[in-house]
């Protein structure tokens, strides 16, 4: 095997951060945009499904081979007895019912959060 030719040196990039500039001359900045998308008065649902339960639901569907989103949501809707467009709409109690239903369908590795 022959030797590979030496690599040519790569140019060095001298990166100098620029001072924060407003996006437009009106004084608008990224921080203003963040405040608009996450208002302080946005209600937080203390009963919302937790990340751990949401992950358990998704893992359960994966283990059962249910990969189509519409089918997953249809099954979730059947379990909670209401139309669901996203697992994020579930309460923690509903999420735990879905995990239990997945367990009943043959996913024995499920650990209830």
Order of alpha helices (4+ residues) and beta strands (2+ residues): alpha-alpha-alpha-alpha
